[in-house]
Amino acid sequence: MTADLHPQWTWELAGGSGEVLDRPLSPVFGTRYDAEEWLGAHWRTLRDQGVRTVVLRHDGVLVPPSYDLAAVPEQVTVRPRG
């Protein structure tokens, strides 16, 4: 039998008091890029479900920094180059 050698990336989701939440759950990702893409697409929904902070875990080990979803501005303005 061979061990699973695929890295696993997940988000640890915490509520307003810092408690780790059991709902909602983060999917498991094969790459950090996929994990960050997912967070970028879902952070508003997570925030609306009571998630305050998120931190990435790689094979169970915390990968700083943590992100405060309440501190993210609703709209991000991109200035055109020119």
Residue pairs with C-beta under 8 A, 6 or more apart in sequence:
6 30
7 30
7 31
7 58
7 59
8 28
8 29
8 30
8 58
8 59
9 28
9 29
9 30
9 31
9 32
9 34
9 35
9 56
9 57
9 58
10 26
10 27
10 28
10 29
10 35
10 56
10 57
11 26
11 35
11 38
11 39
11 54
11 55
11 56
11 57
12 20
12 26
12 54
12 55
12 56
12 57
12 62
13 20
13 21
13 24
13 25
13 26
13 46
13 51
13 53
13 54
14 20
14 21
14 51
14 52
14 53
14 54
14 55
15 21
15 50
15 51
15 52
16 50
16 52
18 52
18 53
21 50
21 51
23 49
24 46
24 49
24 51
26 35
26 38
27 38
29 35
29 38
32 56
32 58
32 63
35 56
36 56
39 46
39 54
39 67
43 54
43 67
43 69
43 72
46 54
46 69
47 69
47 70
47 72
51 69
52 68
52 69
52 70
53 66
53 67
53 68
53 69
54 66
54 67
54 69
55 62
55 63
55 64
55 65
55 66
55 67
56 62
56 63
57 63
